[in-house]
Amino acid sequence: MMKDLDWSNLSFGYLPTDYNVRCYYCNGKWGEIEICSDAYLKLHMAAICLHYGQAAFEGLKAYRCPDGRIRVFRMDENAARLQATGRGILMPEVPTELFEEMVTKAVRLNQDYVPTYESGATLYIRPLLIGTTAHVGIRSSEDFVFIVFVTPVGPYFKGGFAANPYVIIRDYDRSAPLGTGMYKVGGNYAASLRANSIAHEKGYVSEFYLDAKEKKYIDECGAANFFGIKDNTYITPKSTSILPSITNKSLMQIATDIGMNVECRPVPVEELSTFEEAGACGTAAVISPISYIDDLDTGVRYTFSKDGKPGPISTKLYNHLCAIQYGIEEDRHGWTKIVVG
């Protein structure tokens, strides 16, 4: 029976659900999946994840659809990205079959917490992989735990699908080239907290990063990928410090499907002045259209929405992707999986 919660008033925070699922890795192999009702972990104070950041995570969503079914979007891509992160920071790869089984089980066990379609809210799924070996020297852990927990969430930004202002922060870097920017590890987000706080203090929704090496090229929008639209072309930056967004990958395919050109390449900061529309994209917000980006160091404002509303192409891409996620439009690329129904 669905939980009696006010789905329309959810923030993007955390609400407890009934179960999480866990799987332990020791002696070079994965164990059996365990169902747990405890929201806490028992960790040794010397666990490597706590001291040396050997921790990775993913983020995806489950959707309660108009046809009554519950769908999960592209979890095979999340599994592949977690595997890439594992290779990057020396953690065991979670097999795709194990990843998908645990995600599916976590959603089914907590299906009463999947918000109604009409609410616009979703069930956020957080897979987490951490190194648990107790050791004070810097080395890779030998023992790991993989956890999948879920929580119902509302829009990432309070205004939902609305144009928001961003600000270029030059005094802080999120990630260095050839570092861990291409992996979804906790340290990348710790590195962004100070810049994000400064952006909020100045009245912007998020910070906007340039490349750490030369400060000449667009990197990421806070915790999201960037895209710009001009001349019927979807353009997104390419860099070794940018996390490969599954949402961005999906939007590029949709742009191709509707007859747009797609370019993934280095984007000089000056090119911002040529874009007709721009946005940040990721699992949490899907698309957050950008109204303008201020470069406080140069005094330049790059404006993409004079009336403060999302542009027509961003709106079309957003609506099309959401319709696929909710099973309203044909899933021609096989991106969704029905887990309940």
C-alpha beads as a LAMMPS data file, in Angstrom:
LAMMPS data file: protein, C-alpha beads

341 atoms
340 bonds

1 atom types
1 bond types

-500.0 500.0 xlo xhi
-500.0 500.0 ylo yhi
-500.0 500.0 zlo zhi

Masses

1 110.0

Atoms # bond

1 1 1 0.000 0.000 0.000
2 1 1 1.421 3.388 -1.023
3 1 1 2.630 5.507 1.890
4 1 1 0.433 8.430 2.842
5 1 1 2.945 11.223 2.246
6 1 1 2.605 14.694 0.774
7 1 1 4.418 13.919 -2.470
8 1 1 3.898 17.442 -3.821
9 1 1 5.935 18.996 -1.007
10 1 1 9.059 16.854 -1.181
11 1 1 12.482 18.450 -1.265
12 1 1 15.577 16.834 -2.738
13 1 1 16.703 15.580 0.636
14 1 1 16.289 12.320 2.508
15 1 1 13.261 10.505 3.876
16 1 1 13.683 7.074 5.487
17 1 1 12.280 4.048 3.690
18 1 1 11.823 0.494 4.948
19 1 1 14.750 -1.407 3.448
20 1 1 18.154 -1.200 1.834
21 1 1 20.144 -3.988 0.206
22 1 1 23.807 -4.803 0.745
23 1 1 26.489 -7.049 -0.654
24 1 1 29.951 -7.550 0.807
25 1 1 33.191 -8.169 -1.048
26 1 1 35.934 -10.084 0.761
27 1 1 38.591 -12.660 -0.108
28 1 1 38.384 -11.525 -3.724
29 1 1 34.702 -12.258 -4.359
30 1 1 31.203 -10.915 -3.864
31 1 1 28.924 -12.518 -1.287
32 1 1 25.165 -12.921 -1.215
33 1 1 22.695 -10.039 -1.362
34 1 1 21.375 -9.092 2.075
35 1 1 18.158 -7.230 2.853
36 1 1 18.513 -4.805 5.740
37 1 1 16.117 -2.542 7.632
38 1 1 18.898 -0.725 9.496
39 1 1 19.834 2.637 7.995
40 1 1 23.227 2.617 9.719
41 1 1 26.565 1.028 8.888
42 1 1 29.013 -0.387 11.373
43 1 1 32.434 0.758 10.201
44 1 1 35.846 0.506 11.768
45 1 1 37.201 3.960 12.616
46 1 1 40.268 3.140 10.504
47 1 1 38.206 2.139 7.442
48 1 1 40.046 3.272 4.329
49 1 1 36.956 4.970 2.865
50 1 1 36.867 7.395 5.800
51 1 1 40.494 8.452 5.535
52 1 1 41.552 8.121 1.919
53 1 1 38.300 8.606 0.053
54 1 1 37.978 5.179 -1.523
55 1 1 34.255 5.652 -2.015
56 1 1 32.100 5.827 -5.116
57 1 1 28.413 6.236 -5.755
58 1 1 25.768 6.477 -8.440
59 1 1 22.404 8.183 -8.747
60 1 1 19.350 7.081 -10.720
61 1 1 15.573 7.184 -10.381
62 1 1 12.473 5.026 -10.375
63 1 1 9.282 6.464 -11.856
64 1 1 5.667 5.599 -11.108
65 1 1 4.122 5.849 -14.555
66 1 1 0.597 6.640 -15.801
67 1 1 0.142 2.989 -16.797
68 1 1 0.612 1.962 -13.155
69 1 1 4.049 0.450 -13.681
70 1 1 7.315 1.485 -12.066
71 1 1 10.255 2.013 -14.401
72 1 1 13.971 2.566 -13.828
73 1 1 15.981 4.539 -16.365
74 1 1 19.237 3.234 -17.897
75 1 1 20.556 1.381 -14.862
76 1 1 22.924 -0.570 -17.110
77 1 1 24.667 2.744 -17.848
78 1 1 24.962 3.491 -14.134
79 1 1 26.442 0.028 -13.615
80 1 1 28.987 0.669 -16.375
81 1 1 29.944 4.038 -14.914
82 1 1 30.408 2.560 -11.432
83 1 1 32.610 -0.124 -12.976
84 1 1 34.713 2.578 -14.645
85 1 1 35.025 4.372 -11.315
86 1 1 36.056 1.101 -9.676
87 1 1 38.829 0.671 -12.209
88 1 1 39.892 4.273 -11.678
89 1 1 40.291 4.117 -7.885
90 1 1 41.116 0.425 -7.477
91 1 1 37.831 -0.993 -6.279
92 1 1 36.284 -4.268 -7.439
93 1 1 33.815 -3.908 -10.285
94 1 1 30.201 -4.548 -9.361
95 1 1 28.928 -6.883 -12.104
96 1 1 26.058 -5.405 -14.112
97 1 1 23.805 -8.326 -13.174
98 1 1 24.461 -7.791 -9.453
99 1 1 23.991 -4.025 -9.772
100 1 1 20.655 -4.382 -11.581
101 1 1 19.405 -7.106 -9.228
102 1 1 20.136 -4.967 -6.180
103 1 1 18.595 -1.820 -7.667
104 1 1 15.482 -3.754 -8.693
105 1 1 15.206 -5.383 -5.267
106 1 1 15.599 -2.045 -3.452
107 1 1 12.838 -0.476 -5.547
108 1 1 10.468 -3.436 -5.170
109 1 1 10.985 -3.626 -1.414
110 1 1 10.206 0.091 -1.115
111 1 1 7.666 0.464 -3.914
112 1 1 5.175 2.076 -1.519
113 1 1 7.524 5.054 -1.389
114 1 1 7.529 5.675 -5.145
115 1 1 5.609 8.961 -5.506
116 1 1 2.543 9.280 -7.683
117 1 1 2.966 10.311 -11.312
118 1 1 0.834 13.419 -10.790
119 1 1 3.133 14.717 -8.037
120 1 1 6.137 15.085 -10.329
121 1 1 8.270 13.508 -7.591
122 1 1 10.367 10.363 -8.008
123 1 1 12.170 7.671 -6.048
124 1 1 15.869 8.466 -5.985
125 1 1 18.184 5.441 -5.952
126 1 1 21.656 5.726 -4.417
127 1 1 24.120 2.868 -5.007
128 1 1 27.186 3.280 -2.779
129 1 1 30.496 1.387 -2.864
130 1 1 33.063 1.906 -0.092
131 1 1 36.332 0.377 1.053
132 1 1 36.030 -0.942 4.609
133 1 1 39.434 -2.467 5.455
134 1 1 40.937 -0.979 8.622
135 1 1 44.341 0.459 7.739
136 1 1 46.153 3.726 8.461
137 1 1 48.609 3.497 5.579
138 1 1 47.629 4.763 2.153
139 1 1 46.616 1.751 0.099
140 1 1 43.608 0.189 -1.539
141 1 1 41.091 -1.549 0.651
142 1 1 40.738 -5.327 0.438
143 1 1 37.164 -5.388 1.738
144 1 1 34.184 -3.493 0.375
145 1 1 30.478 -3.120 0.841
146 1 1 28.037 -2.226 -1.918
147 1 1 24.761 -0.723 -0.707
148 1 1 21.653 0.407 -2.551
149 1 1 19.204 2.609 -0.700
150 1 1 16.303 4.714 -1.924
151 1 1 14.399 7.826 -0.892
152 1 1 11.514 9.789 -2.422
153 1 1 12.560 13.222 -3.705
154 1 1 11.041 16.320 -5.219
155 1 1 12.695 18.730 -7.690
156 1 1 16.426 19.362 -7.259
157 1 1 15.820 23.095 -7.628
158 1 1 12.810 24.608 -5.842
159 1 1 11.468 26.156 -9.036
160 1 1 11.595 22.863 -10.933
161 1 1 12.026 23.256 -14.693
162 1 1 12.839 26.966 -14.709
163 1 1 15.741 29.116 -15.877
164 1 1 18.341 29.812 -13.177
165 1 1 21.429 32.041 -12.866
166 1 1 24.951 30.624 -12.543
167 1 1 28.281 32.237 -11.750
168 1 1 31.785 31.407 -12.988
169 1 1 34.089 30.652 -10.058
170 1 1 37.760 30.919 -11.019
171 1 1 39.358 30.643 -7.578
172 1 1 38.419 26.984 -7.047
173 1 1 38.711 23.831 -9.125
174 1 1 36.356 20.879 -8.907
175 1 1 38.798 18.422 -10.455
176 1 1 42.113 18.393 -12.274
177 1 1 42.730 17.024 -15.777
178 1 1 43.740 13.355 -15.574
179 1 1 42.487 13.314 -11.981
180 1 1 39.218 11.833 -10.736
181 1 1 36.784 14.194 -12.462
182 1 1 35.656 11.490 -14.865
183 1 1 34.755 9.224 -11.918
184 1 1 31.825 9.607 -9.536
185 1 1 33.745 9.715 -6.274
186 1 1 32.911 11.586 -3.111
187 1 1 36.070 13.693 -3.151
188 1 1 34.987 15.562 -6.270
189 1 1 31.923 16.839 -4.462
190 1 1 33.830 17.728 -1.311
191 1 1 36.087 19.839 -3.530
192 1 1 33.057 21.745 -4.846
193 1 1 31.433 22.631 -1.510
194 1 1 33.292 25.910 -0.936
195 1 1 32.656 27.267 -4.428
196 1 1 29.015 26.200 -4.239
197 1 1 28.616 28.024 -0.942
198 1 1 30.093 31.203 -2.447
199 1 1 27.712 30.985 -5.399
200 1 1 24.718 30.661 -3.081
201 1 1 25.892 33.585 -0.946
202 1 1 25.954 35.731 -4.088
203 1 1 22.432 34.723 -5.090
204 1 1 23.167 32.123 -7.786
205 1 1 21.805 28.579 -7.850
206 1 1 25.213 27.050 -8.540
207 1 1 28.809 27.620 -9.466
208 1 1 30.202 27.222 -12.974
209 1 1 33.705 25.821 -13.481
210 1 1 36.307 26.417 -16.149
211 1 1 39.071 23.908 -16.874
212 1 1 41.604 23.671 -14.066
213 1 1 44.678 23.818 -16.298
214 1 1 44.196 26.942 -18.391
215 1 1 40.902 28.515 -17.270
216 1 1 39.995 28.845 -20.946
217 1 1 37.398 26.139 -21.491
218 1 1 33.998 25.281 -20.048
219 1 1 34.104 22.397 -17.598
220 1 1 30.995 21.627 -15.500
221 1 1 28.065 23.437 -13.877
222 1 1 28.535 22.513 -10.255
223 1 1 27.519 18.856 -10.080
224 1 1 26.061 18.744 -13.605
225 1 1 27.159 18.671 -17.246
226 1 1 26.746 21.759 -19.442
227 1 1 25.188 22.030 -22.864
228 1 1 24.614 24.938 -25.241
229 1 1 22.299 25.269 -28.228
230 1 1 22.998 27.218 -31.406
231 1 1 22.311 26.801 -35.115
232 1 1 20.262 23.638 -34.492
233 1 1 23.289 22.083 -32.782
234 1 1 23.573 20.580 -29.294
235 1 1 27.080 21.322 -27.999
236 1 1 28.593 19.906 -24.822
237 1 1 32.169 20.125 -23.491
238 1 1 34.662 17.299 -23.779
239 1 1 37.371 16.964 -21.138
240 1 1 39.144 14.368 -19.015
241 1 1 37.907 16.166 -15.891
242 1 1 34.181 15.970 -16.705
243 1 1 31.952 13.189 -15.380
244 1 1 30.229 11.408 -18.282
245 1 1 26.580 12.171 -17.542
246 1 1 24.016 9.529 -18.469
247 1 1 21.401 12.274 -18.785
248 1 1 23.671 14.218 -21.139
249 1 1 24.312 11.091 -23.182
250 1 1 20.561 10.542 -23.447
251 1 1 19.925 14.156 -24.451
252 1 1 22.542 13.908 -27.186
253 1 1 20.742 10.884 -28.594
254 1 1 17.357 12.617 -28.401
255 1 1 18.799 15.694 -30.108
256 1 1 19.999 13.432 -32.917
257 1 1 16.594 11.756 -33.072
258 1 1 14.818 15.073 -33.620
259 1 1 17.192 16.145 -36.371
260 1 1 19.731 18.241 -34.518
261 1 1 23.488 18.127 -34.920
262 1 1 25.520 17.102 -31.877
263 1 1 29.055 18.177 -30.983
264 1 1 31.083 16.986 -28.001
265 1 1 34.295 19.027 -27.989
266 1 1 36.313 21.579 -26.007
267 1 1 34.228 24.743 -25.669
268 1 1 36.085 28.057 -25.097
269 1 1 34.455 30.277 -22.472
270 1 1 34.044 33.061 -25.059
271 1 1 31.722 30.783 -27.036
272 1 1 29.115 31.243 -24.310
273 1 1 28.191 34.522 -26.024
274 1 1 27.083 32.632 -29.147
275 1 1 24.626 30.193 -27.575
276 1 1 20.892 30.706 -28.037
277 1 1 20.096 28.469 -25.073
278 1 1 22.112 26.765 -22.361
279 1 1 21.486 24.340 -19.558
280 1 1 22.874 22.077 -16.867
281 1 1 21.852 18.433 -17.032
282 1 1 21.988 15.452 -14.709
283 1 1 19.893 12.810 -12.986
284 1 1 18.670 15.067 -10.187
285 1 1 17.226 17.932 -12.262
286 1 1 17.177 16.311 -15.746
287 1 1 17.654 19.773 -17.293
288 1 1 18.131 22.999 -15.399
289 1 1 17.902 25.753 -18.037
290 1 1 20.367 28.595 -17.499
291 1 1 19.016 32.150 -17.594
292 1 1 22.465 33.739 -17.507
293 1 1 26.044 33.126 -16.409
294 1 1 27.977 35.925 -14.738
295 1 1 31.755 36.101 -15.011
296 1 1 32.533 38.335 -12.056
297 1 1 36.244 38.557 -12.920
298 1 1 35.581 40.082 -16.342
299 1 1 32.235 41.725 -15.615
300 1 1 30.615 39.882 -18.525
301 1 1 27.108 38.438 -18.322
302 1 1 26.201 35.707 -20.824
303 1 1 22.408 35.781 -21.219
304 1 1 20.424 32.857 -22.637
305 1 1 16.911 33.742 -21.479
306 1 1 15.835 37.375 -21.474
307 1 1 12.390 36.585 -20.063
308 1 1 13.649 34.072 -17.517
309 1 1 11.858 31.165 -19.181
310 1 1 13.351 27.942 -20.586
311 1 1 14.109 28.046 -24.306
312 1 1 12.038 26.078 -26.835
313 1 1 14.693 23.466 -27.652
314 1 1 15.585 22.856 -23.996
315 1 1 11.870 22.473 -23.267
316 1 1 11.435 20.023 -26.131
317 1 1 14.409 17.927 -25.019
318 1 1 13.240 17.953 -21.394
319 1 1 9.680 16.950 -22.217
320 1 1 10.808 14.205 -24.583
321 1 1 13.239 12.653 -22.095
322 1 1 10.715 12.800 -19.234
323 1 1 8.060 11.211 -21.456
324 1 1 10.397 8.282 -22.121
325 1 1 11.227 7.924 -18.435
326 1 1 7.533 7.820 -17.537
327 1 1 6.616 5.376 -20.294
328 1 1 4.462 7.929 -22.117
329 1 1 6.456 7.955 -25.353
330 1 1 7.991 5.022 -27.196
331 1 1 11.267 3.864 -25.677
332 1 1 12.905 3.257 -29.035
333 1 1 16.400 2.803 -27.555
334 1 1 15.410 0.401 -24.773
335 1 1 16.444 2.743 -21.976
336 1 1 13.813 1.882 -19.364
337 1 1 13.177 -1.309 -17.449
338 1 1 9.873 -2.165 -15.777
339 1 1 10.658 -3.330 -12.236
340 1 1 7.110 -3.330 -10.821
341 1 1 3.997 -3.975 -12.882

Bonds

1 1 1 2
2 1 2 3
3 1 3 4
4 1 4 5
5 1 5 6
6 1 6 7
7 1 7 8
8 1 8 9
9 1 9 10
10 1 10 11
11 1 11 12
12 1 12 13
13 1 13 14
14 1 14 15
15 1 15 16
16 1 16 17
17 1 17 18
18 1 18 19
19 1 19 20
20 1 20 21
21 1 21 22
22 1 22 23
23 1 23 24
24 1 24 25
25 1 25 26
26 1 26 27
27 1 27 28
28 1 28 29
29 1 29 30
30 1 30 31
31 1 31 32
32 1 32 33
33 1 33 34
34 1 34 35
35 1 35 36
36 1 36 37
37 1 37 38
38 1 38 39
39 1 39 40
40 1 40 41
41 1 41 42
42 1 42 43
43 1 43 44
44 1 44 45
45 1 45 46
46 1 46 47
47 1 47 48
48 1 48 49
49 1 49 50
50 1 50 51
51 1 51 52
52 1 52 53
53 1 53 54
54 1 54 55
55 1 55 56
56 1 56 57
57 1 57 58
58 1 58 59
59 1 59 60
60 1 60 61
61 1 61 62
62 1 62 63
63 1 63 64
64 1 64 65
65 1 65 66
66 1 66 67
67 1 67 68
68 1 68 69
69 1 69 70
70 1 70 71
71 1 71 72
72 1 72 73
73 1 73 74
74 1 74 75
75 1 75 76
76 1 76 77
77 1 77 78
78 1 78 79
79 1 79 80
80 1 80 81
81 1 81 82
82 1 82 83
83 1 83 84
84 1 84 85
85 1 85 86
86 1 86 87
87 1 87 88
88 1 88 89
89 1 89 90
90 1 90 91
91 1 91 92
92 1 92 93
93 1 93 94
94 1 94 95
95 1 95 96
96 1 96 97
97 1 97 98
98 1 98 99
99 1 99 100
100 1 100 101
101 1 101 102
102 1 102 103
103 1 103 104
104 1 104 105
105 1 105 106
106 1 106 107
107 1 107 108
108 1 108 109
109 1 109 110
110 1 110 111
111 1 111 112
112 1 112 113
113 1 113 114
114 1 114 115
115 1 115 116
116 1 116 117
117 1 117 118
118 1 118 119
119 1 119 120
120 1 120 121
121 1 121 122
122 1 122 123
123 1 123 124
124 1 124 125
125 1 125 126
126 1 126 127
127 1 127 128
128 1 128 129
129 1 129 130
130 1 130 131
131 1 131 132
132 1 132 133
133 1 133 134
134 1 134 135
135 1 135 136
136 1 136 137
137 1 137 138
138 1 138 139
139 1 139 140
140 1 140 141
141 1 141 142
142 1 142 143
143 1 143 144
144 1 144 145
145 1 145 146
146 1 146 147
147 1 147 148
148 1 148 149
149 1 149 150
150 1 150 151
151 1 151 152
152 1 152 153
153 1 153 154
154 1 154 155
155 1 155 156
156 1 156 157
157 1 157 158
158 1 158 159
159 1 159 160
160 1 160 161
161 1 161 162
162 1 162 163
163 1 163 164
164 1 164 165
165 1 165 166
166 1 166 167
167 1 167 168
168 1 168 169
169 1 169 170
170 1 170 171
171 1 171 172
172 1 172 173
173 1 173 174
174 1 174 175
175 1 175 176
176 1 176 177
177 1 177 178
178 1 178 179
179 1 179 180
180 1 180 181
181 1 181 182
182 1 182 183
183 1 183 184
184 1 184 185
185 1 185 186
186 1 186 187
187 1 187 188
188 1 188 189
189 1 189 190
190 1 190 191
191 1 191 192
192 1 192 193
193 1 193 194
194 1 194 195
195 1 195 196
196 1 196 197
197 1 197 198
198 1 198 199
199 1 199 200
200 1 200 201
201 1 201 202
202 1 202 203
203 1 203 204
204 1 204 205
205 1 205 206
206 1 206 207
207 1 207 208
208 1 208 209
209 1 209 210
210 1 210 211
211 1 211 212
212 1 212 213
213 1 213 214
214 1 214 215
215 1 215 216
216 1 216 217
217 1 217 218
218 1 218 219
219 1 219 220
220 1 220 221
221 1 221 222
222 1 222 223
223 1 223 224
224 1 224 225
225 1 225 226
226 1 226 227
227 1 227 228
228 1 228 229
229 1 229 230
230 1 230 231
231 1 231 232
232 1 232 233
233 1 233 234
234 1 234 235
235 1 235 236
236 1 236 237
237 1 237 238
238 1 238 239
239 1 239 240
240 1 240 241
241 1 241 242
242 1 242 243
243 1 243 244
244 1 244 245
245 1 245 246
246 1 246 247
247 1 247 248
248 1 248 249
249 1 249 250
250 1 250 251
251 1 251 252
252 1 252 253
253 1 253 254
254 1 254 255
255 1 255 256
256 1 256 257
257 1 257 258
258 1 258 259
259 1 259 260
260 1 260 261
261 1 261 262
262 1 262 263
263 1 263 264
264 1 264 265
265 1 265 266
266 1 266 267
267 1 267 268
268 1 268 269
269 1 269 270
270 1 270 271
271 1 271 272
272 1 272 273
273 1 273 274
274 1 274 275
275 1 275 276
276 1 276 277
277 1 277 278
278 1 278 279
279 1 279 280
280 1 280 281
281 1 281 282
282 1 282 283
283 1 283 284
284 1 284 285
285 1 285 286
286 1 286 287
287 1 287 288
288 1 288 289
289 1 289 290
290 1 290 291
291 1 291 292
292 1 292 293
293 1 293 294
294 1 294 295
295 1 295 296
296 1 296 297
297 1 297 298
298 1 298 299
299 1 299 300
300 1 300 301
301 1 301 302
302 1 302 303
303 1 303 304
304 1 304 305
305 1 305 306
306 1 306 307
307 1 307 308
308 1 308 309
309 1 309 310
310 1 310 311
311 1 311 312
312 1 312 313
313 1 313 314
314 1 314 315
315 1 315 316
316 1 316 317
317 1 317 318
318 1 318 319
319 1 319 320
320 1 320 321
321 1 321 322
322 1 322 323
323 1 323 324
324 1 324 325
325 1 325 326
326 1 326 327
327 1 327 328
328 1 328 329
329 1 329 330
330 1 330 331
331 1 331 332
332 1 332 333
333 1 333 334
334 1 334 335
335 1 335 336
336 1 336 337
337 1 337 338
338 1 338 339
339 1 339 340
340 1 340 341
